[in-house]
Amino acid sequence: MGGFKTEQRQLPHRGRSFHFVSYEAQNANPARKLGAVPATWYLLSSGNRWPAIPHQAGQPEAEVDALLIAWLEEHVFAPAVPV
């Protein structure tokens, strides 16, 4: 039986270090009213985790890093929008 292999990436960007971890897909659980979740890379910080990008087994590290940096630029470093 081939199981999911959790991956981790320490990604330096803009003078900071970001810790990303891949999590296995989760099946839906109608009893708890939870939908299915695909395999995903999550940003871990301050005891929390935020979903970032889909995880694809066998994806080259350079490609994953580029996608994670693009996600950081959009979600972490994007200028705040005045309300």
Secondary structure, DSSP 8 states (H G I E B T S, - for coil): -------EEEEEETTEEEEEEEE--B--BGGGTB--B--EEEEEETTEEEEEEE--TT--HHHHHHHHHHHHHHHTSS-----
